[in-house]
Amino acid sequence: DTLWDLAIAEVEKREKPDDDGKRVEVWEKSVLFMGNKNGGKTTIILRCLEREEIPKPTLALEYTFGRRARRHNTPKDIAHFWELGGGTSLLELIRIPITSNNIRSFAVVLVLDLSKPNELWTTMEKLLQVTRNHVNKILTKLEKTNPEVATEIKQRMRNNLQRDHPDYELVDPFPIPLLIIGSKYDIFHEFDSEMRKIISKTLRFVSHYYGASLVFTSKSEALLLKARAVINHLAFGYDK
């Protein structure tokens, strides 16, 4: 059998009803990691996938995947992990992983290096702006070809917000799930208290405006576990 024959057989096996006559649904999600150059994206991905590898510099756009079983003797869910290298120099590559075929199951993780405060805003602004423009183009096309899906995606992000919050009408949620990670918190923690306060308030404001999640990471195991929990929620549907 060729690799394609095996792949087709695997898909057919998964789609067949199980012993109870119920179809076993396989969860398949995609997550794009982007952010500062040398900001710790690869390290975070490896920790999420529980791989004991030494991180290597990311060249352009790299791909890996993870598989997890929700229960014993059930097909494993699949998460596709994409990583954009080069900071903000390779923005045009964002359109490769995010397509109209996977937009419903896509999420973005923006990793910002807290040890480089002068680069935080420009990195965040450029990457989020280009990603948002690309996603909006896909949604505009879907409104013509599959309006139900386009409406579902837009409504889902609004539904995640608190309707009774005083800022409900003021925020502009990112069109797909967004997690912002402030990396190298251990270095950031040594900064002047006023600078820490300004950076923290700014990141909290941006996260609030976009309806995003915000966590900080460092070499601390406790902080890494928090980030991993949110990423596992995006990738495998685990509880936050």
Residue pairs with C-beta under 8 A, 6 or more apart in sequence:
1 9
14 24
14 26
14 75
15 23
16 23
17 23
17 24
18 24
24 74
24 75
26 75
26 76
26 77
26 78
27 70
27 77
27 78
27 236
27 237
28 77
28 78
28 79
28 80
28 105
29 77
29 78
29 79
29 80
29 105
29 106
29 107
29 234
29 235
29 236
29 237
30 79
30 80
30 81
30 82
30 97
30 98
30 102
30 105
30 106
30 107
31 79
31 80
31 81
31 82
31 106
31 107
31 108
31 109
31 231
31 234
31 235
32 82
32 83
32 84
32 94
32 97
32 98
32 106
32 107
32 108
32 109
32 131
33 41
33 44
33 45
33 81
33 82
33 83
33 84
33 109
33 111
34 41
34 83
34 84
34 94
34 108
34 109
34 110
34 111
34 127
34 131
35 41
35 87
35 109
35 110
35 111
35 112
35 113
35 123
35 127
35 181
35 183
36 87
36 111
36 112
36 113
36 116
36 119
36 123
36 183
37 85
37 86
37 87
38 57
38 113
39 111
39 112
39 113
39 183
39 184
40 111
40 113
40 183
40 184
40 217
41 58
41 83
41 109
41 111
42 55
42 56
42 58
42 83
43 55
44 109
44 111
44 181
44 183
44 217
44 224
44 227
44 228
44 231
45 64
45 81
45 83
46 52
46 53
46 55
47 224
47 228
48 66
48 81
48 228
48 231
48 232
48 235
49 64
49 66
49 81
57 85
58 83
58 84
58 85
58 86
59 85
60 84
60 85
60 86
60 90
60 93
61 82
61 83
61 84
61 85
61 90
61 93
61 96
61 97
62 82
62 83
62 85
63 80
63 81
63 82
63 83
63 97
64 81
64 83
65 78
65 79
65 80
65 81
66 78
66 79
66 81
66 235
66 236
67 76
67 77
67 78
67 79
68 76
68 77
68 79
68 236
69 75
69 76
69 77
70 77
77 236
77 237
79 235
79 236
80 97
81 235
82 96
82 97
84 90
84 93
84 94
87 119
87 123
88 122
88 123
88 126
88 127
91 126
91 127
91 130
94 130
94 131
94 134
95 134
97 106
98 106
98 131
98 134
98 135
98 138
99 138
100 138
100 141
100 142
100 145
103 135
103 138
103 139
103 142
103 149
103 153
103 176
104 149
104 152
104 153
106 176
106 177
107 176
107 177
107 178
107 179
107 234
107 235
108 131
108 174
108 176
108 177
108 178
108 179
109 178
109 179
109 180
109 181
109 231
109 234
110 124
110 127
110 128
110 178
110 179
110 180
110 181
111 181
111 183
112 120
112 123
112 124
112 180
112 181
112 182
112 183
112 203
113 119
113 120
113 183
113 184
114 120
114 182
114 183
114 184
114 185
114 187
114 188
114 199
114 216
115 184
115 187
115 188
117 191
117 195
117 199
120 199
120 202
120 203
121 202
124 180
124 206
128 174
128 178
128 210
132 174
132 175
135 175
135 176
136 175
139 150
139 153
139 154
139 175
142 149
142 150
142 153
143 150
153 175
153 176
154 175
157 173
157 174
157 175
157 176
157 177
157 211
158 173
160 173
160 211
161 168
161 171
161 173
161 211
162 168
167 208
171 208
171 209
171 210
171 211
172 209
172 210
173 210
173 211
174 210
174 211
174 212
177 234
178 210
178 211
178 212
178 213
179 212
179 213
179 214
179 215
179 230
179 231
179 234
180 203
180 206
180 207
180 212
180 213
180 214
180 215
181 214
181 215
181 216
181 217
181 227
182 188
182 199
182 203
182 214
182 215
182 216
182 217
183 216
183 217
183 218
184 217
184 218
185 216
185 217
185 218
185 220
185 223
186 218
186 219
186 220
187 218
188 196
188 199
188 216
189 196
189 218
191 199
203 214
204 214
206 212
207 213
207 214
213 230
213 240
215 223
215 226
215 227
215 230
216 223
217 223
217 224
217 226
217 227
218 224
229 238
229 240
230 240
232 238
233 239
233 240
